[in-house]
Structure formats: C-alpha cells, structure tokens
Amino acid sequence: MSAWRRVAGLSAAFAAALNGTMVMPLIVLVLARIPGISEETATLVASVEIAGMALYCLLVPRLVLHFRRTVMLGGLAALVLGEAASQVLDTAPTLALARFLTGLGEGALFSLITCEVAAEPQAERIWGQINLLGGLAMGLLLYVLSVLPVETGRGSLFLWLAGMGLLMAPLVLTIRARPDRAAASALRPTTLGKRQLGLVWLVVVLVYAVQAGQWAVSGYVGNTAHIAPATVGLFLAISSIAGFAGAVVPSLTRNPAYRLHCVLLGFVVMAAALYVFFNWLGPTPFLLGQVLVNIGFYMVTPFLIGLLTENDHDGALVLRTLVIALLGAAAGTALAGEGYVQSGPWRFSVATIIAVGVSMLCAAVVFQRLRLTPVVPAPEAVRS
C-alpha cells in the first residue's frame, strides 16, 4: 500500500469524523428552524454529537485493536444513519439520539486513525498531511453549504453530511492495518514524561479554547464591522479552506530539530492574527485575521498531536487528548460570547493573546526539553 494511498484513506476518515464539528454552527441554525425547538434546545441537541464522540473515546478507545474491521464499518454506518435520521426526526429527544449515534460513529473513525498512526516516528508529518487533505475536504463542504440558497425548514444539511460520509467511505475502506504497527509500538522509546504530558494537555486546552472562542464571536465582530451576515459566513468558509495551508509546514518538516521554531512561529501568527481580527474593523482585516488564525492553528496542532502520537502505543493517548480538546473548545465557546460583550473587542483580544502566550511558553518548555534529550535508538536501529 503506497504512502499516499494510506494518507488519502486516513484523511477521508478524518474528514468524515470531524465534518460535523466543522459545521456545528449550521447544525444549530437548522435544528432551531424545526417547529417546537428553540435556539437553546437546538444548541443542546447539537452538543450531544460531541458528547457521543467524547464518550466513545473515553470508554472504548482500544476496541479498534481487537475488532478493527467492525469498528471501521460500524463507525461509517453509525455516522451515515445518524445524519439520515437527523433529516427526518422532529422531536428534541429523538434528534438528540440521532446526533449521539453520529458522534459515536465519528469517535469510532477517529479511533481508527489514531490506532493506525500510533508510535509513528516524526508523526507531525502524517498529521500535517491528514489535516491538509482532510481539512480541504471539510473546508470545501463548508464553502458549498455556505453559498447554497437559504432553504425553508431544516433544508438538506443533514443529507449533505450523510452524503459526505458515503463519499468518504470507499477511501476509508482502503485503509489496511500497518504490518509493523505492533512492533513499532513495542520498540518506540518513550520520551514524554508526565510533567511534559501535562504541559501539552494544557496547551491543547488553551489553543482549542481560543480557536473555538474567536469562531463563536465572529458574528459579533462582523456586526461591529458592518459586514452582512451572509458575507461573514462566506468569509468563515473561505478562511477555513485557506487556513488548512498551515498544515503544509508540519507535513513537510523532516528534521525534528525544527519543531520548536515551527511551533513558536505558529503561535506568533495566531497572536498577531487575533489582534488584527478584533481591533482592525472592516472586511479585509476580518478575512485576513481569520485566515491567519487558522494558519497558525494548523501549524501548531499537528506538532502537538504528532508528539503525543510518537509516545502512544495504541492510539488511546491521542483519543484522550481529543476529549481534552473538545472540552477546551466547549469552554471557549461557552465563555466567549459573554466575555466579548462584557469586555469589548480590545480587552477580549488581549485575553486571547495572553492565552496564546501561555501556550507558547508551555510548548517552548516541552519542545526545547526534547531537543536537549538524546534519542535512544530502537533495538532494530541498533542491530542495523
């Protein structure tokens, strides 16, 4: 199996697993159009999808090790059936069950990815490639959904999401288990201590909270800048596609010595973009700020997840990190609206930049420590 065919399959699984969270604002809007469902209830129902993903990752992260094909097929089936059911059900409890089923399917697919890349050396490269290709697919879907005419009722959003799952399924089914995965897991030296792991998890929480928080208040920023809501949605879709270009950096990084420099650069780009986005009003700063925030984000996160992957024997560590990331994103979303309204754009931007600065310092400690730690070669390397 060629390397690029493998990456294509993993990227398809990534796109299928995360496209629901990518278009979550649209899901909330569509659910709120169903008679008898308020916007608050719609938000709660939509969040059940994330709960399903998180519960799968917490409760059965190693199921894929023993029932790989079942998890693959079951994940795809649960995702498609959950989206299809969301198109026809019309009460909050039944829709919540449909979103929960979708989340379980997404969690299963993500567990497949983490199992396949577990203990991969220089894992930031493959995560960068997965983010780049899978992110492009998700970004294109978001763009198409953003430019479609506004439909009455719930429209066809869930049919699009189900179609996305079906479209990705043939590529996902091409993923074959790495024959050397078990050997690589056993031989890969562990370099990440508990303190460093804690710092990485703190960085993940802060980065995802900032990313989700600024996304959540983008409508407020657009309104302040007198940008039409339709234009705001279009700008967000365009920035999502363009932002995945940041994943080019980790996908092409071959020398681990450059990790620290690339991560620090990503944080600097994020901080500068946040200042522009919140303090320079107008369509151009809005779009530029969003593009750069996403570029910085996708420069940083593959290095973080790649570092965890290299120290992950079976994918469970990265799955637990996904749960932490989801909690960070949920916290950022929940706190952002009230924080922005109460503090105003400038103070809010300062708060987000401080969070990025703390993340930058913690990441610098971890990656600098790894640069100074000699890598013990695996037994295979010694014998060769």
N, C-alpha and C positions, 0 to 999 in steps of 0.2 A: 504494500500500500504506500503510494507516494506521500511525501510530507505535505504537499499542498492539498491533496485529496483529503488527508486526515484533518488538516486545518479547516477545510471547507465544511466537513461534517460537523466538527466541533463548533464552528461559527454558526452553522444553521441551528444547532441545539441551543446555543447562546441566544440567538435572535428569537427563537420560539419561547425560550424560558423567560425572557425579560421584556418581551414586547408589551405585555400587559401593564407592567410598571411604567414603561416609557410613555404610554398613552393614558395613564391614570386620570389626569385632569379631564380628558374627553369622556372617559367612562363615567365619571361623576356627573358630568353635564347630561349625558344621555340617560342615566338612571333617574336623574331629577325630573326628566320630562315624562316619566311614566306616572299616570294618574295615581294619587294616593301616596306618592313617595316624595318627601321633602328633600331639600338640599342636604340637610344634616343627616337624614336617613340614608341618602344616596352615598354620602361620604363614608358612613359606617359600613354599608353593604360593600362598597368598593374595597375598603380596607381588609375585608375578610379574605380576599385573594392573597394579600401579603401575609396574613396570619396562616393560611394554608401552606404557603411556601416555607415560612419560618418553622412551623410545626414539623413538616416533613424533614427539614434539615436538622432539627434538634432531636427528633425521636428515632429516625431510621436512616442516619447518614451512611451506614455501612451496608445497607440492604443490597446495593448495586454490586458489591463484591461477590455475593452468593447467587443473585438472581439477575444477572446483567441484562439479558435479553428481555426478561419480564418487565424490569424497571423501564427499559427503553420504550417498549411497546405500550406499557401501561401509562407512562408519562405522556406520550403523544395522544393516546386515546382520551385520557382524562382532560387534557388541555382542550382538544377539539370538542369533546362532548360538553365541557363546562361552558365554552364560548357559545356553542349552538343552543344550549339550554337557556343561556342568558338572553338570547334573542327572542324566546317565546314565553318565558315565565313572567308573571306580572305582579307578584307579591314580594314584599321585602324578605320574609323568611326563605322562600324558595330561591330567590335570586342570590341570597347570601350563600345557600348551599351550592349553587352553581358556581359562584366566584371561589368558594372554598375548594371545590373539585378542580377548578382551573389552577389554583395555587398549588395544590398537591401535585398536579402534573408538571408544573413549572419547577417545583422543588426536585422532582424525580429527574428531570432532564438536566438540571444543574448538577445534581449528584453524579450523573454520568460524566459530565465534563471534568469535574474535579477529580474523579477516580482515574480518568484517562491521563491527566497531566500530573498526577501525584508523583513527587520525587523527581520531576523533570529538571535536569540541570539548566541553568540560565532560563528559568521558566518565564521571566518577564517577556522574552521574545515571543513565545507562543501565546501568552495572554495578550500581548500587544496586537498580534495578528488576529486573534479571535475578536478582540474589541473592535479592530478596524473593519473586518469583513462583516461580523455580526451587527456591529453598530451601524454600518452603512445600510444594511437591510432594514433595521429598525427605523433609522432616520428617514429612509425613503417612504416607508409605510406611514410614518407620522406626517410627512410632507403631503402625501396623497390625501390622507384624511383631513388635513388642514385646508386644502384647496377645493375639496368637494363642496358643492352647494349645501347649505343647511337644510336638513331634512326634517319633516314633521315627526313627532313621536320619538321613538328610540332610533329610527333610521336603520342603517345597515352596518353600524360599527362592529357589532359582535360577529357578523358574518365575515367582515374583513379580517378580524382577528382569527376566526376559525380557519379561514382560507390561508392565512399566513402559516398557521400550524401545519395544514395539509401540504402547502408548498414546500416547507422546510423538511417534511417527513422523509422523502426519498434520500436527501443528503444525510440526515441523521442516521438512517438505517445503514448507511455505508460505513459507519464507524466500526472498526474492528478493535478488539482488545489488543493492547500492546503485548507482544510475547515476552518482553523484558521487564514488564511493569513490576512483577513481584520481586525479581532480582534487583531492580533499581531501588525499590523501596527498602530492601534489606541492606543494601550496600551504601546507600547515600548517607554521608556523615551529617549529623545534626549540628548546626552552628548557632541556632537561635535559642537563647536562654529564656527563662520565664520573665525576667525583667524586660528584655527586649521585646518579647511577645506582647507584654502588657503595653509597652510604648506603641507598638504597631497597631494594636487594637484601639488605643486612644486616638491615634492619627486617623484611623478608618472612621471612627465615630464622628470626629470633628469635620473631616473632609466631606463625608456624605451629608452631615447636617447642614453645612454651608451650601453645598450644591443644591440640596432639596429646598432649603430655606429661600435662597435667592430665586429659585424657579417659582416657588409658591407666591412670592410677592411681585413677580414680573408684571402681572396685570396692574397692580398699583403704580408701579414705575411707569408703565406705558400710559396710564391715565394721567399721571402728573406731567408727562412729556407731551400730552395731547396727541397720542398715537391711537388710531382706531383699533378696537379690539380684534377685528379681522387681521389687521396688519401685525398686531402683536403675536397672534397665533402663527402667522406666516413666518415672522422673524424667528420665533422659537423653533419652528420646524427646520428652517434653513440653518440656524446655529447648531442644531443637534446633528445635522449631517456634516457640516463643516468642522464641528468640534472633534469628531472622531479622528480627524487628521492628527491630533495629538498622539494617538496610539502608534503612529509611524515611528516615533522616537524609540519606545521600548522594543518595538518589533524589529528594529534594525541594530539595536545595541548588542554588540558581540563581546565587548570587553567589560567584565564585571567592575573594573576599576572606575568606569564612567557612571555607574549607577548613582552615586552621591551627587555628582554635578547635574545629571539629568533631572533627578528628583527636586533638587533645590531650584533649578530653572523653572520646573513646572509650578512650584509654589509661588515663585516670583510673578509668573504670568497670571496665575489666579488672583493674587493680591492686587496687581495693577488693574486687571480687568474689573474686579469688584469696585474699585474706586471710580473707574470710568463709568461703569454701568449705573451706579447710584448717584453720581454727582455731576455728570455731564448730560444734560437733557437734550433729547432730540432723537430722531430715527437712527441716524448714523452711530452715535455713541451707544444706543440701545443694542443694535445689532452687533457692533464691534465688541462691546462688553460681553454679550452672551457667547459669541464665538470664542473669544479668548478664555473666558471662564471654563468652557467645555474643553478647549485645547489643553489648558493647564491640568484640568481634572484627569483627562485621559493620558496625559504624560505621566502623572504620578501614580494612579491606581494600579496599572499593570506591574509596576516595580514592587509595590506593596504586596499584591496578591502573588506575584512571582516569588518573592522572598518566602512567603508562607508556604507556597507550593513545594519549594525545594526542601522544606522541613516537614512535609506532610507525607506520611507513608501510605495513606489510603483515601485521601480526599476529605476526611471528616473535619480536619482543622480549617480548611477553606470554607466548608459549609457552615461551620460555627461562626466564622468571620462574616459570611454573608448575612447571618442573622443579626450580628452586631451592626453591620452596615445598614440593614433595614431599620433597626431601632434608631440609629443615628439619623437616617432620613426622615423617619416618622417624627422624631423630636424636633428636627429642624423645621419641618412643615408645620407642626403644631404651634411652635413658638414664634415663627416668623411673622405671621400676619399681625398679631397684637404688638409685637416688638417694633415692627416697622411703623405702624400707626402711632404708637405712643412716643417713639424716639425720633422719628423723621429720617429722611434718607441719609444725611451725613453721619449721624450717630450710629445708625444701623450698619452703614458701610464700615465704620471704624470697628464695630463689634465683630463683623465677619472677617475683617482683615486681621484682627487680633487672633481669632480662632485659627486662621491660616498660618499666622506667625508661630503660634504654639505648636501646630502640626509640623511646621518646617523645622523647628528646633528639635522636636522629638525624633523626627525622621533622620535628621542630621546625626543625632547621637547613635542611632541604630546602624545606619549605613557606614558611618565613619568607624564604628567599632568593628564592623565586618571587614572593612578594608585593612584593619590592623591585625585581624585574626588570621593566622595561616590556615589554609585549607588542607585538611588531611585527605590525601587521595584514597579513593575506594580501593578495596583489595584487587579488583580487576585491573585498575590502572597500575598498581604496584607490580602485578605479575607481568603486565605487558612491557 
